[in-house]
Amino acid sequence: MADQALTCGVCGRTVVGDDVAGARLTWVRSVENGRAVWTCDTCSRTHLRSIEGKLDSAWW
């Protein structure tokens, strides 16, 4: 699992290797159109109200 990468669906930030485990604790995972979408901690804070309101990411 450590060889997988996570990419933010908003800004494109990517983490790989051992950093993935830490990112899974602080990033937000959502399901859009049947696929998992990860949002980094920075973008999650910026768009918190939209995420809580379950708005589609296309709106923010």
N, CA, C and O atoms as a Maestro MAE file, in Angstrom:
{
 s_m_m2io_version
 :::
 2.0.0
}

f_m_ct {
 s_m_title
 :::
 protein
 m_atom[240] {
  # First column is atom index #
  i_m_mmod_type
  r_m_x_coord
  r_m_y_coord
  r_m_z_coord
  i_m_residue_number
  s_m_chain_name
  s_m_pdb_residue_name
  s_m_pdb_atom_name
  i_m_atomic_number
  :::
  1 25 0.816 -1.192 0.000 1 A "MET " " N  " 7
  2 3 0.000 0.000 0.000 1 A "MET " " CA " 6
  3 2 0.863 1.260 0.000 1 A "MET " " C  " 6
  4 15 0.416 2.315 -0.452 1 A "MET " " O  " 8
  5 25 2.086 1.161 0.499 2 A "ALA " " N  " 7
  6 3 2.948 2.334 0.574 2 A "ALA " " CA " 6
  7 2 3.409 2.799 -0.802 2 A "ALA " " C  " 6
  8 15 3.870 3.931 -0.949 2 A "ALA " " O  " 8
  9 25 3.287 1.929 -1.822 3 A "ASP " " N  " 7
  10 3 3.732 2.319 -3.153 3 A "ASP " " CA " 6
  11 2 2.657 3.059 -3.940 3 A "ASP " " C  " 6
  12 15 2.913 3.516 -5.054 3 A "ASP " " O  " 8
  13 25 1.460 3.183 -3.377 4 A "GLN " " N  " 7
  14 3 0.396 3.909 -4.055 4 A "GLN " " CA " 6
  15 2 0.586 5.410 -3.853 4 A "GLN " " C  " 6
  16 15 1.240 5.837 -2.901 4 A "GLN " " O  " 8
  17 25 0.017 6.197 -4.745 5 A "ALA " " N  " 7
  18 3 0.078 7.647 -4.641 5 A "ALA " " CA " 6
  19 2 -1.332 8.191 -4.460 5 A "ALA " " C  " 6
  20 15 -2.300 7.616 -4.959 5 A "ALA " " O  " 8
  21 25 -1.438 9.297 -3.747 6 A "LEU " " N  " 7
  22 3 -2.705 10.016 -3.628 6 A "LEU " " CA " 6
  23 2 -2.539 11.347 -4.336 6 A "LEU " " C  " 6
  24 15 -1.511 12.013 -4.209 6 A "LEU " " O  " 8
  25 25 -3.568 11.726 -5.086 7 A "THR " " N  " 7
  26 3 -3.545 13.002 -5.791 7 A "THR " " CA " 6
  27 2 -4.789 13.780 -5.425 7 A "THR " " C  " 6
  28 15 -5.896 13.241 -5.449 7 A "THR " " O  " 8
  29 25 -4.610 15.051 -5.084 8 A "CYS " " N  " 7
  30 3 -5.742 15.918 -4.744 8 A "CYS " " CA " 6
  31 2 -6.545 16.208 -6.003 8 A "CYS " " C  " 6
  32 15 -5.991 16.611 -7.026 8 A "CYS " " O  " 8
  33 25 -7.848 16.000 -5.920 9 A "GLY " " N  " 7
  34 3 -8.726 16.242 -7.059 9 A "GLY " " CA " 6
  35 2 -8.960 17.714 -7.337 9 A "GLY " " C  " 6
  36 15 -9.537 18.060 -8.368 9 A "GLY " " O  " 8
  37 25 -8.520 18.597 -6.432 10 A "VAL " " N  " 7
  38 3 -8.729 20.036 -6.609 10 A "VAL " " CA " 6
  39 2 -7.472 20.718 -7.149 10 A "VAL " " C  " 6
  40 15 -7.513 21.365 -8.195 10 A "VAL " " O  " 8
  41 25 -6.347 20.569 -6.427 11 A "CYS " " N  " 7
  42 3 -5.134 21.298 -6.807 11 A "CYS " " CA " 6
  43 2 -4.095 20.429 -7.517 11 A "CYS " " C  " 6
  44 15 -3.157 20.958 -8.114 11 A "CYS " " O  " 8
  45 25 -4.250 19.101 -7.459 12 A "GLY " " N  " 7
  46 3 -3.314 18.208 -8.130 12 A "GLY " " CA " 6
  47 2 -2.112 17.800 -7.288 12 A "GLY " " C  " 6
  48 15 -1.235 17.087 -7.773 12 A "GLY " " O  " 8
  49 25 -2.058 18.239 -6.042 13 A "ARG " " N  " 7
  50 3 -0.944 17.862 -5.152 13 A "ARG " " CA " 6
  51 2 -0.899 16.342 -5.028 13 A "ARG " " C  " 6
  52 15 -1.939 15.694 -4.909 13 A "ARG " " O  " 8
  53 25 0.313 15.771 -5.056 14 A "THR " " N  " 7
  54 3 0.484 14.325 -4.998 14 A "THR " " CA " 6
  55 2 1.421 13.948 -3.862 14 A "THR " " C  " 6
  56 15 2.438 14.606 -3.643 14 A "THR " " O  " 8
  57 25 1.078 12.894 -3.144 15 A "VAL " " N  " 7
  58 3 1.974 12.314 -2.148 15 A "VAL " " CA " 6
  59 2 2.228 10.864 -2.526 15 A "VAL " " C  " 6
  60 15 1.338 10.180 -3.031 15 A "VAL " " O  " 8
  61 25 3.440 10.403 -2.281 16 A "VAL " " N  " 7
  62 3 3.818 9.031 -2.616 16 A "VAL " " CA " 6
  63 2 4.602 8.422 -1.463 16 A "VAL " " C  " 6
  64 15 5.047 9.122 -0.553 16 A "VAL " " O  " 8
  65 25 4.758 7.133 -1.519 17 A "GLY " " N  " 7
  66 3 5.592 6.425 -0.561 17 A "GLY " " CA " 6
  67 2 5.041 6.441 0.848 17 A "GLY " " C  " 6
  68 15 3.843 6.259 1.064 17 A "GLY " " O  " 8
  69 25 5.932 6.661 1.809 18 A "ASP " " N  " 7
  70 3 5.554 6.635 3.217 18 A "ASP " " CA " 6
  71 2 4.626 7.778 3.603 18 A "ASP " " C  " 6
  72 15 3.936 7.679 4.618 18 A "ASP " " O  " 8
  73 25 4.584 8.860 2.829 19 A "ASP " " N  " 7
  74 3 3.718 9.998 3.130 19 A "ASP " " CA " 6
  75 2 2.239 9.696 2.907 19 A "ASP " " C  " 6
  76 15 1.381 10.425 3.405 19 A "ASP " " O  " 8
  77 25 1.931 8.639 2.172 20 A "VAL " " N  " 7
  78 3 0.541 8.289 1.872 20 A "VAL " " CA " 6
  79 2 -0.222 7.953 3.153 20 A "VAL " " C  " 6
  80 15 -1.376 8.353 3.308 20 A "VAL " " O  " 8
  81 25 0.404 7.230 4.055 21 A "ALA " " N  " 7
  82 3 -0.262 6.845 5.305 21 A "ALA " " CA " 6
  83 2 -0.665 8.084 6.106 21 A "ALA " " C  " 6
  84 15 -1.773 8.130 6.641 21 A "ALA " " O  " 8
  85 25 0.200 9.074 6.198 22 A "GLY " " N  " 7
  86 3 -0.118 10.308 6.907 22 A "GLY " " CA " 6
  87 2 -1.185 11.111 6.194 22 A "GLY " " C  " 6
  88 15 -2.046 11.715 6.834 22 A "GLY " " O  " 8
  89 25 -1.134 11.123 4.877 23 A "ALA " " N  " 7
  90 3 -2.124 11.871 4.107 23 A "ALA " " CA " 6
  91 2 -3.514 11.270 4.268 23 A "ALA " " C  " 6
  92 15 -4.499 12.008 4.296 23 A "ALA " " O  " 8
  93 25 -3.614 9.974 4.373 24 A "ARG " " N  " 7
  94 3 -4.908 9.327 4.562 24 A "ARG " " CA " 6
  95 2 -5.579 9.750 5.864 24 A "ARG " " C  " 6
  96 15 -6.800 9.655 5.991 24 A "ARG " " O  " 8
  97 25 -4.799 10.213 6.825 25 A "LEU " " N  " 7
  98 3 -5.345 10.685 8.093 25 A "LEU " " CA " 6
  99 2 -5.852 12.123 8.017 25 A "LEU " " C  " 6
  100 15 -6.743 12.500 8.778 25 A "LEU " " O  " 8
  101 25 -5.304 12.923 7.119 26 A "THR " " N  " 7
  102 3 -5.654 14.346 7.078 26 A "THR " " CA " 6
  103 2 -6.407 14.764 5.824 26 A "THR " " C  " 6
  104 15 -7.022 15.830 5.813 26 A "THR " " O  " 8
  105 25 -6.377 13.972 4.783 27 A "TRP " " N  " 7
  106 3 -7.078 14.304 3.548 27 A "TRP " " CA " 6
  107 2 -8.519 13.816 3.620 27 A "TRP " " C  " 6
  108 15 -8.847 12.948 4.429 27 A "TRP " " O  " 8
  109 25 -9.375 14.374 2.773 28 A "VAL " " N  " 7
  110 3 -10.786 13.994 2.719 28 A "VAL " " CA " 6
  111 2 -11.001 13.090 1.507 28 A "VAL " " C  " 6
  112 15 -10.541 13.387 0.405 28 A "VAL " " O  " 8
  113 25 -11.706 11.983 1.733 29 A "ARG " " N  " 7
  114 3 -12.049 11.062 0.645 29 A "ARG " " CA " 6
  115 2 -13.546 11.156 0.403 29 A "ARG " " C  " 6
  116 15 -14.346 11.065 1.334 29 A "ARG " " O  " 8
  117 25 -13.912 11.338 -0.847 30 A "SER " " N  " 7
  118 3 -15.328 11.355 -1.203 30 A "SER " " CA " 6
  119 2 -15.518 10.478 -2.438 30 A "SER " " C  " 6
  120 15 -14.553 10.111 -3.110 30 A "SER " " O  " 8
  121 25 -16.761 10.153 -2.722 31 A "VAL " " N  " 7
  122 3 -17.076 9.355 -3.902 31 A "VAL " " CA " 6
  123 2 -17.919 10.220 -4.825 31 A "VAL " " C  " 6
  124 15 -18.995 10.686 -4.449 31 A "VAL " " O  " 8
  125 25 -17.420 10.429 -6.031 32 A "GLU " " N  " 7
  126 3 -18.124 11.224 -7.039 32 A "GLU " " CA " 6
  127 2 -18.218 10.408 -8.319 32 A "GLU " " C  " 6
  128 15 -17.213 9.932 -8.846 32 A "GLU " " O  " 8
  129 25 -19.425 10.257 -8.800 33 A "ASN " " N  " 7
  130 3 -19.673 9.477 -10.015 33 A "ASN " " CA " 6
  131 2 -19.085 8.072 -9.919 33 A "ASN " " C  " 6
  132 15 -18.583 7.530 -10.904 33 A "ASN " " O  " 8
  133 25 -19.153 7.488 -8.723 34 A "GLY " " N  " 7
  134 3 -18.708 6.122 -8.535 34 A "GLY " " CA " 6
  135 2 -17.219 5.923 -8.345 34 A "GLY " " C  " 6
  136 15 -16.766 4.780 -8.283 34 A "GLY " " O  " 8
  137 25 -16.441 6.987 -8.250 35 A "ARG " " N  " 7
  138 3 -15.001 6.820 -8.045 35 A "ARG " " CA " 6
  139 2 -14.539 7.628 -6.838 35 A "ARG " " C  " 6
  140 15 -15.118 8.665 -6.513 35 A "ARG " " O  " 8
  141 25 -13.502 7.147 -6.186 36 A "ALA " " N  " 7
  142 3 -12.956 7.822 -5.009 36 A "ALA " " CA " 6
  143 2 -12.177 9.066 -5.440 36 A "ALA " " C  " 6
  144 15 -11.364 9.015 -6.363 36 A "ALA " " O  " 8
  145 25 -12.439 10.173 -4.760 37 A "VAL " " N  " 7
  146 3 -11.738 11.425 -5.029 37 A "VAL " " CA " 6
  147 2 -11.127 11.895 -3.708 37 A "VAL " " C  " 6
  148 15 -11.826 11.997 -2.700 37 A "VAL " " O  " 8
  149 25 -9.835 12.178 -3.713 38 A "TRP " " N  " 7
  150 3 -9.144 12.661 -2.521 38 A "TRP " " CA " 6
  151 2 -8.935 14.164 -2.613 38 A "TRP " " C  " 6
  152 15 -8.631 14.688 -3.684 38 A "TRP " " O  " 8
  153 25 -9.098 14.855 -1.496 39 A "THR " " N  " 7
  154 3 -8.887 16.296 -1.411 39 A "THR " " CA " 6
  155 2 -7.870 16.548 -0.309 39 A "THR " " C  " 6
  156 15 -8.067 16.113 0.826 39 A "THR " " O  " 8
  157 25 -6.785 17.247 -0.628 40 A "CYS " " N  " 7
  158 3 -5.715 17.470 0.339 40 A "CYS " " CA " 6
  159 2 -6.193 18.323 1.515 40 A "CYS " " C  " 6
  160 15 -7.252 18.947 1.453 40 A "CYS " " O  " 8
  161 25 -5.404 18.339 2.573 41 A "ASP " " N  " 7
  162 3 -5.780 19.064 3.779 41 A "ASP " " CA " 6
  163 2 -5.944 20.559 3.535 41 A "ASP " " C  " 6
  164 15 -6.833 21.177 4.120 41 A "ASP " " O  " 8
  165 25 -5.124 21.145 2.699 42 A "THR " " N  " 7
  166 3 -5.220 22.579 2.411 42 A "THR " " CA " 6
  167 2 -6.509 22.904 1.660 42 A "THR " " C  " 6
  168 15 -7.230 23.827 2.039 42 A "THR " " O  " 8
  169 25 -6.803 22.161 0.609 43 A "CYS " " N  " 7
  170 3 -8.033 22.388 -0.155 43 A "CYS " " CA " 6
  171 2 -9.265 22.045 0.679 43 A "CYS " " C  " 6
  172 15 -10.309 22.683 0.542 43 A "CYS " " O  " 8
  173 25 -9.142 21.043 1.539 44 A "SER " " N  " 7
  174 3 -10.262 20.676 2.412 44 A "SER " " CA " 6
  175 2 -10.631 21.828 3.335 44 A "SER " " C  " 6
  176 15 -11.811 22.114 3.536 44 A "SER " " O  " 8
  177 25 -9.621 22.491 3.899 45 A "ARG " " N  " 7
  178 3 -9.896 23.636 4.770 45 A "ARG " " CA " 6
  179 2 -10.529 24.786 3.985 45 A "ARG " " C  " 6
  180 15 -11.449 25.445 4.469 45 A "ARG " " O  " 8
  181 25 -10.036 25.017 2.792 46 A "THR " " N  " 7
  182 3 -10.543 26.116 1.971 46 A "THR " " CA " 6
  183 2 -12.004 25.890 1.579 46 A "THR " " C  " 6
  184 15 -12.780 26.845 1.538 46 A "THR " " O  " 8
  185 25 -12.383 24.668 1.297 47 A "HIS " " N  " 7
  186 3 -13.714 24.350 0.786 47 A "HIS " " CA " 6
  187 2 -14.565 23.577 1.793 47 A "HIS " " C  " 6
  188 15 -15.458 22.823 1.406 47 A "HIS " " O  " 8
  189 25 -14.290 23.764 3.071 48 A "LEU " " N  " 7
  190 3 -14.950 22.994 4.116 48 A "LEU " " CA " 6
  191 2 -16.469 23.092 4.065 48 A "LEU " " C  " 6
  192 15 -17.145 22.068 4.156 48 A "LEU " " O  " 8
  193 25 -17.016 24.268 3.924 49 A "ARG " " N  " 7
  194 3 -18.479 24.430 3.913 49 A "ARG " " CA " 6
  195 2 -19.116 23.733 2.714 49 A "ARG " " C  " 6
  196 15 -20.196 23.156 2.833 49 A "ARG " " O  " 8
  197 25 -18.464 23.784 1.585 50 A "SER " " N  " 7
  198 3 -18.994 23.103 0.399 50 A "SER " " CA " 6
  199 2 -18.953 21.592 0.576 50 A "SER " " C  " 6
  200 15 -19.871 20.889 0.153 50 A "SER " " O  " 8
  201 25 -17.887 21.089 1.202 51 A "ILE " " N  " 7
  202 3 -17.776 19.655 1.442 51 A "ILE " " CA " 6
  203 2 -18.846 19.213 2.421 51 A "ILE " " C  " 6
  204 15 -19.516 18.206 2.195 51 A "ILE " " O  " 8
  205 25 -19.017 19.966 3.520 52 A "GLU " " N  " 7
  206 3 -20.035 19.615 4.507 52 A "GLU " " CA " 6
  207 2 -21.441 19.683 3.917 52 A "GLU " " C  " 6
  208 15 -22.311 18.898 4.294 52 A "GLU " " O  " 8
  209 25 -21.666 20.608 3.005 53 A "GLY " " N  " 7
  210 3 -22.962 20.745 2.354 53 A "GLY " " CA " 6
  211 2 -23.172 19.731 1.241 53 A "GLY " " C  " 6
  212 15 -24.215 19.720 0.587 53 A "GLY " " O  " 8
  213 25 -22.170 18.874 1.028 54 A "LYS " " N  " 7
  214 3 -22.207 17.819 0.004 54 A "LYS " " CA " 6
  215 2 -22.431 18.370 -1.395 54 A "LYS " " C  " 6
  216 15 -23.074 17.734 -2.230 54 A "LYS " " O  " 8
  217 25 -21.893 19.565 -1.643 55 A "LEU " " N  " 7
  218 3 -21.962 20.127 -2.991 55 A "LEU " " CA " 6
  219 2 -20.989 19.403 -3.892 55 A "LEU " " C  " 6
  220 15 -19.898 19.033 -3.460 55 A "LEU " " O  " 8
  221 25 -21.368 19.198 -5.130 56 A "ASP " " N  " 7
  222 3 -20.479 18.583 -6.096 56 A "ASP " " CA " 6
  223 2 -19.237 19.471 -6.255 56 A "ASP " " C  " 6
  224 15 -19.356 20.696 -6.278 56 A "ASP " " O  " 8
  225 25 -18.055 18.866 -6.364 57 A "SER " " N  " 7
  226 3 -16.821 19.644 -6.439 57 A "SER " " CA " 6
  227 2 -16.785 20.569 -7.656 57 A "SER " " C  " 6
  228 15 -16.008 21.524 -7.669 57 A "SER " " O  " 8
  229 25 -17.591 20.316 -8.661 58 A "ALA " " N  " 7
  230 3 -17.658 21.225 -9.805 58 A "ALA " " CA " 6
  231 2 -18.158 22.608 -9.411 58 A "ALA " " C  " 6
  232 15 -17.871 23.593 -10.091 58 A "ALA " " O  " 8
  233 25 -18.918 22.681 -8.296 59 A "TRP " " N  " 7
  234 3 -19.448 23.968 -7.836 59 A "TRP " " CA " 6
  235 2 -18.437 24.791 -7.079 59 A "TRP " " C  " 6
  236 15 -18.583 26.009 -6.984 59 A "TRP " " O  " 8
  237 25 -17.392 24.143 -6.526 60 A "TRP " " N  " 7
  238 3 -16.389 24.899 -5.795 60 A "TRP " " CA " 6
  239 2 -15.062 24.779 -6.448 60 A "TRP " " C  " 6
  240 15 -14.085 25.354 -5.969 60 A "TRP " " O  " 8
  :::
 }
 m_bond[239] {
  # First column is bond index #
  i_m_from
  i_m_to
  i_m_order
  :::
  1 1 2 1
  2 2 3 1
  3 3 4 2
  4 3 5 1
  5 5 6 1
  6 6 7 1
  7 7 8 2
  8 7 9 1
  9 9 10 1
  10 10 11 1
  11 11 12 2
  12 11 13 1
  13 13 14 1
  14 14 15 1
  15 15 16 2
  16 15 17 1
  17 17 18 1
  18 18 19 1
  19 19 20 2
  20 19 21 1
  21 21 22 1
  22 22 23 1
  23 23 24 2
  24 23 25 1
  25 25 26 1
  26 26 27 1
  27 27 28 2
  28 27 29 1
  29 29 30 1
  30 30 31 1
  31 31 32 2
  32 31 33 1
  33 33 34 1
  34 34 35 1
  35 35 36 2
  36 35 37 1
  37 37 38 1
  38 38 39 1
  39 39 40 2
  40 39 41 1
  41 41 42 1
  42 42 43 1
  43 43 44 2
  44 43 45 1
  45 45 46 1
  46 46 47 1
  47 47 48 2
  48 47 49 1
  49 49 50 1
  50 50 51 1
  51 51 52 2
  52 51 53 1
  53 53 54 1
  54 54 55 1
  55 55 56 2
  56 55 57 1
  57 57 58 1
  58 58 59 1
  59 59 60 2
  60 59 61 1
  61 61 62 1
  62 62 63 1
  63 63 64 2
  64 63 65 1
  65 65 66 1
  66 66 67 1
  67 67 68 2
  68 67 69 1
  69 69 70 1
  70 70 71 1
  71 71 72 2
  72 71 73 1
  73 73 74 1
  74 74 75 1
  75 75 76 2
  76 75 77 1
  77 77 78 1
  78 78 79 1
  79 79 80 2
  80 79 81 1
  81 81 82 1
  82 82 83 1
  83 83 84 2
  84 83 85 1
  85 85 86 1
  86 86 87 1
  87 87 88 2
  88 87 89 1
  89 89 90 1
  90 90 91 1
  91 91 92 2
  92 91 93 1
  93 93 94 1
  94 94 95 1
  95 95 96 2
  96 95 97 1
  97 97 98 1
  98 98 99 1
  99 99 100 2
  100 99 101 1
  101 101 102 1
  102 102 103 1
  103 103 104 2
  104 103 105 1
  105 105 106 1
  106 106 107 1
  107 107 108 2
  108 107 109 1
  109 109 110 1
  110 110 111 1
  111 111 112 2
  112 111 113 1
  113 113 114 1
  114 114 115 1
  115 115 116 2
  116 115 117 1
  117 117 118 1
  118 118 119 1
  119 119 120 2
  120 119 121 1
  121 121 122 1
  122 122 123 1
  123 123 124 2
  124 123 125 1
  125 125 126 1
  126 126 127 1
  127 127 128 2
  128 127 129 1
  129 129 130 1
  130 130 131 1
  131 131 132 2
  132 131 133 1
  133 133 134 1
  134 134 135 1
  135 135 136 2
  136 135 137 1
  137 137 138 1
  138 138 139 1
  139 139 140 2
  140 139 141 1
  141 141 142 1
  142 142 143 1
  143 143 144 2
  144 143 145 1
  145 145 146 1
  146 146 147 1
  147 147 148 2
  148 147 149 1
  149 149 150 1
  150 150 151 1
  151 151 152 2
  152 151 153 1
  153 153 154 1
  154 154 155 1
  155 155 156 2
  156 155 157 1
  157 157 158 1
  158 158 159 1
  159 159 160 2
  160 159 161 1
  161 161 162 1
  162 162 163 1
  163 163 164 2
  164 163 165 1
  165 165 166 1
  166 166 167 1
  167 167 168 2
  168 167 169 1
  169 169 170 1
  170 170 171 1
  171 171 172 2
  172 171 173 1
  173 173 174 1
  174 174 175 1
  175 175 176 2
  176 175 177 1
  177 177 178 1
  178 178 179 1
  179 179 180 2
  180 179 181 1
  181 181 182 1
  182 182 183 1
  183 183 184 2
  184 183 185 1
  185 185 186 1
  186 186 187 1
  187 187 188 2
  188 187 189 1
  189 189 190 1
  190 190 191 1
  191 191 192 2
  192 191 193 1
  193 193 194 1
  194 194 195 1
  195 195 196 2
  196 195 197 1
  197 197 198 1
  198 198 199 1
  199 199 200 2
  200 199 201 1
  201 201 202 1
  202 202 203 1
  203 203 204 2
  204 203 205 1
  205 205 206 1
  206 206 207 1
  207 207 208 2
  208 207 209 1
  209 209 210 1
  210 210 211 1
  211 211 212 2
  212 211 213 1
  213 213 214 1
  214 214 215 1
  215 215 216 2
  216 215 217 1
  217 217 218 1
  218 218 219 1
  219 219 220 2
  220 219 221 1
  221 221 222 1
  222 222 223 1
  223 223 224 2
  224 223 225 1
  225 225 226 1
  226 226 227 1
  227 227 228 2
  228 227 229 1
  229 229 230 1
  230 230 231 1
  231 231 232 2
  232 231 233 1
  233 233 234 1
  234 234 235 1
  235 235 236 2
  236 235 237 1
  237 237 238 1
  238 238 239 1
  239 239 240 2
  :::
 }
}
